Amino acid sequence: MKKLTNSQQLMERAQKIIPGGVNSPVRAFKSVGGTPPFIMKGKGAYIWDEDGNRYIDFVGSWGPLILGHAHPEVIAALKSVIDNGTSFGAPTKAEITLAQMIIDRVPAVEMVRLVNSGTEATMSAIRVARGVTGREKFIKFDGCYHGHGDSFLIAAGSGALTLGEPNSPGVTKGTAGDTLLAKFNDIDSVENLFKHNQNQIAAVIVEPVNGNVGCIPPQNNFLKDLRSLCTQNNALLIFDEVMTGFRIASGGANELYNIDADLLTFGKVIGGGLPIGAYGGKKEFMSEVAPAGPIYQAGTLSGNPVAVSAGIETLKRLTPDSYDQLETLGAQLENGIQSMINQHGFPLTQHRVGSMFSLFFTTKSIHNLDDVNTCDISKFNEYFHGLLDRGVYIAPSQYEAGFISLAHTQEIISDVLEKIEDSLKEVFNS
């Protein structure tokens, strides 16, 4: 019998005491098959597993590690803060610093509240929208993910104008009844929902770049038209920038697309790899949050000094030159892959926005979830394992985006492009 690897042994142990052996579902490699490598450490653009294998990492803890793993200044800041204590449940000066950094960078944010996760941020933003409008329904988009709050775990109904239906046990039909489903990049689907639910919709929440079915940018003035519809119907526009915030531009999608959202949510980059979230926006709405106003939200570890310090150090280093560098690296990767597609006729489509990217295993234009569902998942799975065998770690699902960090270099990207070409040749010539 072949000896199990360290990762396989760890997975066997984990499955006995942790559901599925993991603490977040996609980590289990269920969609691609095989055993996930258990990661022991990371440095720069690389991670190492418990068997000593090294990988070039394009997951980056699902987006937060825009500086790369174990950035020296971030680690130094963490050590300094921990010496003074890990949590106080009381105000700290650092919370004000991070809040001001967010406000200074994101044009639409005038006030901000720190929380513990992106899920908590989106749940709170919806509560604020409902509280200030006095309405209960909201619109989300099929394929956009806003965390695991009950109101967000909704699948498309049986028709374009039907309410959503729960797609997870434990979510009630009553909760789902207040969630309306539209299609990303399809403004007509949004307009129809407003038409059939007049004066009932509190908000529209959207990932301005849909990053949870791969990287899909907004197209054909979609965000601009969304802003207009919300204004016309007295509904709030919520940008979920947990993924795009401080990732695709200094001011996120709010700055990149010049769209004035009413509320925005953040996470990932603002914690530098530690658990954190935030929601903010126009003062007229945020001033309704307790204790300034009647809309209640609280959290014991909100503004935790350890996470806040990592966020501050990360944002300090995201200068205009940093985003230029990320764009250069992203363009190098995109252009290299496109050359392969053109040269070899690989049946692929790709999208990139800044340092977010996806390669779709279909020739179909990608506008929304329906288009991603046309992808050849079995071919993607072969490609994933081909890259993993060659020491490149990408998200273990066709429905996830990849992330470039400042620790990736042009030399690393060149190396990865060679491995990508070898993997694609293996997939399509097998």
N, C-alpha and C positions, 0 to 999 in steps of 0.2 A: 504494500500500500504506500502511495506517495505521501511523504510527510507534509503536513499542513504548514502553510506559511504562518508567520506571526500574526498577520492581519486576519487570516482565516480562523486561527485559534481565538483571537480576540472577538471576532464576530460571533463565534459559537457561544462564548461566555456571555456576550452582551445580549444575545437573543433570549437568554434565559431570564434576564432581569429587566430589560428595557424593551418596550414594544417595538418589534421589528429590528431590535438591536441598535437603533439610532434615536437621536433626540430631535430630528427633523426629517420628514419622510424621504426627500429626494436623495439624501445621503446614502440610502440603503442600496442604491444601484438597481432597484427593482425594475426600472424601465429598460436598462441596458444589459442587465444580467451580470453575473459574476459577484465577486466579493470586493467591497470598497477597501482601498488601502487605509489603514489607520495611521493618521499623521502624527509624527513625533515632534517635528520642529519645522520652522520656516525661516528663511533669511533672504531678503531681497526678492528676486523673482522666482525663488525656488522653495519647494517643500520636500521633506524627506519622510518616508513612512517607517513603520516599525521593523521592516525588513531591510532597511538601509537603502531602498531605492530612492533616487532623486528625480523630481519632476519639475519642469517649467510650468508654473502655475498661472492659469488664466481664469480661475474662479475667484481668488482673492477674498476668501471668506464671503463670497456672494456680493462683492462690491465695495466693502468698506476700506480695503487695504490699498488705497490709491497711491500710497508712498512705497508699497511693497511690504514684505514681512519684516517684523522686528526692526523697524527704523530706529537708528541709534538715539535720536533726539526724543522720539516718542517714548522709548523704553526708559530713558533717563528721567523724563518728566514723571512717568508712572512711579518709578522708584522713589523719587523725591516726595511725591504726594503721599504714597503709602506710608512713609515714615511718620507722617503726621496723623494717620488714621484713615480708615476706609469709608466711613459713612457717619453722618451726624444727625440726619433728619432735621436739619436746621439750615438757614440760608448761608451761602458762602460767596465770597467775592468772585470766585472763578465762574460761578453760574452767570453772573452779570457779564463777564468777559465773553463767554461763549455766546450768550444771547445777542450781545451787541455785534459780534462777528457775523452772526447769521443775518441780522438786520442790515448791516452794512453791505453785505454781498447780494442779497435777494431783494430786488426793487419793490416787490409787492408786500414785503413783510414789515410791519410797523411795531408789532408786539409779538412775543413768542413765549411759549410755555414748554419747558423741558419735561420729558416723560422717560419711560424705560425701554420702549421698543417702538418699531414702526407700526405694529398692530395697535398699540395703545394710542399712538398719534392719530391714526385714521379713525378709530372708534370715537375719539374725543372730537375730532373735526366734524364728524357727522352729527354728534350731539349738539355742538355749537350751532351748526346750520339749522337743525330742527328747532333749537331753542330761540334763535333770533327771528325765524320766519313763522313759527307757530304751525309748521307743516310737518308731515310725518314721512312722506315718500321721498326717495331719492333715486337717481339714475346712476348705474354703473355700467361698465362695458364688458361684454363677453370676452374672457381671456385676460382682462386686467385683474391683477391680484392686489388686494389691499390688506393682507394679513388674515388671521384666522378668526376674526370677530364674526359672530353669528350672521349679521346683516350682509356680510361680504361673501359667505360661502353659499352662493346661489348660482344655479345653472340656468341656462336659457329655457324659457317656457316653450309651449308647443307652437306658438306663432309670434309674429313680430310685435304684436300689441299685448301679449299675455304677460302676466306677472311672472317673476322668476319662481323657481321651485328649489327647495333645499337640495343640495348635492352632498350633504354630509349628515349621517344620523346624529341626532342631538340638536339639529337646527329645526325650529318649529315652522309650520306653514304660516303661522301668524307673523313671525319675524320676516319670512320670505315675502309675505304679501306687501310689505312696504318697499321692497326692492324691485326696481324696474330695470330690465336688461336692454341695452342698445348694442349696436355693432361699432367697433372701433373703426375710425376713418369713414363712417357712413353717417353723415349729418342728417339725412332724411329719417333715419331710424330714431334719432333724438327728437327731431321736430314732431314726428308722429306721437311719441310718448307725451310730449308737452301738450299736444292737441287733445289727446284723450284723457289727460289728467290735469285739467286746468285748475290752477290755484291750489294744487295738492303737493307739488314737488318742492322740497326744501333746497335741494342741491343736486349738482352733477359732480361726481368724483371720477377722475381719470388719471391714469399714468400718462403724462404728456408724450413720453416715448414708451410704448408698450414693451416692457422688458421681461414679462413673465410668460410669454409664449415665443420667446426669442426677442431680438431687437427689431421693433417695427416703428419707424418714425411716423409722425403725423403727416398727412398728405392732403393736397388740394385745399389749403386754408382751413383744415378741419378744426384746429384750436381756435382760430379767429372766429369762425362761425359758431363754435360752441360758446365762446364768450358773448357773442351777440344774442344767442338764444336765451342764455341765462339772464342777461340784462332785460330782455323783452318780457320774460316771464317772472321777474323778481325772485329768481332762484340764485343761490350762491354757486360759484364755480370753485371747486376744490382740486388743486393739483396735488396728486400724490407723488412727491419727489423723494421718497425714501431711497429710491435707486438712482434717480437722475440728479438729485441735489448735490451740488459741488463736484459732480462727476463729469458731466458733459459740458459744463462751463462754470465760471466762478459763481454766477447766480443761477445755475441750473437751467432748466427749461424755461423758467420765468424770464430769464435774461436772453437766452438763445433765441426764443421765438417771439419775444416782446409781447407777451400776453399777460394782462393784468388779472391774475386770479384773486379771489376773495380770501381764501384760506389755502394754506399749503402745509404739507406734512413732510417730515425729514427723518432720517435715521442713518444707518450705515456709516458714511464718510464722517459725519459729525461726532462719531465715537471712536474713530481711529482703530476699530477692531474690538471695542468694548460695547456692551449693551447700552443703547441709548435711543431716544426718539425725541421728536419735537413737533409741535404744530404752532402755526402762527398765521398772521395775515393782517388785515385792516384793523385799526384800533377800535373802530366802532363795533366790530364783532368780538374781538378778543377781550375787550373791556367788560364783556358780559360773563366772563369766566370767573368763578369763585377764587378768591374772596372779594374781588372787585365787583362781581355781579352774581346773579342767581344760578348760573349754569355750573353744576358741580363736577369737579374732577380733582383727584388727589392721588398721591403716590408716595409711599414711604421712602423709596430709593430714588425718586426723581431728582435730577441734578446731582447725582452721585459724583463726588469729587474726583474719583479715579477715572471714570468714563469721561467726565468733562475735561480733565487735563489732557487726555489722549486726543480729544476732539480739537482742543485749542492748538496743540502742537501740530496736528495734521493740517488744519486750516491755515496756520501761519505759513506753511511751506507750499501752499497752492497759489502760486503767483501767476501773473500773466504768462511768464516764460514757461511755467510748468504746463499750462494748458496748450501752449504752442508745441511743447515737446510731446505731450500725449497725442496731439493731432498728427504730428509727424510720424510717430510710431503706428498710430491707427491707420494712416494712409498707406504706410509701407506694407502693413499686413493686408489691407484691403486690395491694393493694387497687385500685390504678389499673387493673391488667390484668384483675382480676376484674370490675370495672365494665364494661370493654369486652366481656368474654365474655358477661356478663348482658345488656348492651344490644343487642349485635349478633348474639348467638347463635353466636359463633365456636366451632367444635368443638375445644375446647382444654381441657387440664387442667394445673394448675400445682401445684408444691410449693415450699416455702421453709422453711429452718431457719436462723434468724439472717441472716447475710449471704451464705448460699448459696441459689441459686434455680434453677429450671428451668421452662420452658414446653414442655409436651408436645403434639404435634399429633395428639391423639386425645381422644375423650370417655370413654375407658375409665379406670377407677380404676387408678392406678399403684402397684403393690406390689413389682415386681421386673423383671428383664430381660425376661421373657416379655411383660409388659404394655407395656414400651417398644417391643418389636418390632412392636406393632400401630400405631405412629405412622405418619403419612403423611410419609415422608421427603422426598418431592418438594416438598410444601408447606413443610416446614421449610427446605429449601434455598432456595426462593423468598424466604421470610421473611428468612433470613440475608443474602442479597444485597440485599434491600430495605433492611435496616438498615444494611448496609455502605455502600450508596450514599448513605444519609442521615447518614453520619458516626457510626454506632454499631457498635462492634466487640464481638461476642459470640463464643463458642466455635464453631468451624466444624464442628459435629456435633450432631445431636439427642441423642447419647449423652454429652454433657458438661454439667457444671454451670456456672453463672455466679457471679461474685463481686462484691460491693459493697465499696468501700473507704471509709475515713474522709475521703478527698478528694472523694468524691461529695457533693453538697449537695442539699437539697430542690429547689432551682432546677434543678439538672442532672437530677434524677429527673423533674421535671415536663416538662422539655424532651424527655427520652427517651420518656416515656409518649406524647407527641404523635407522635413518630416511630414508635413501636411501633404505635399505632392506624392511622396512615397505611399502614404496611407490611402490617398484617393485612388492612385493607380491600382493598389491592391484591391480596393473595394470594387471598382468598376471593371477590372479585368479578370476578376475571379469567376 
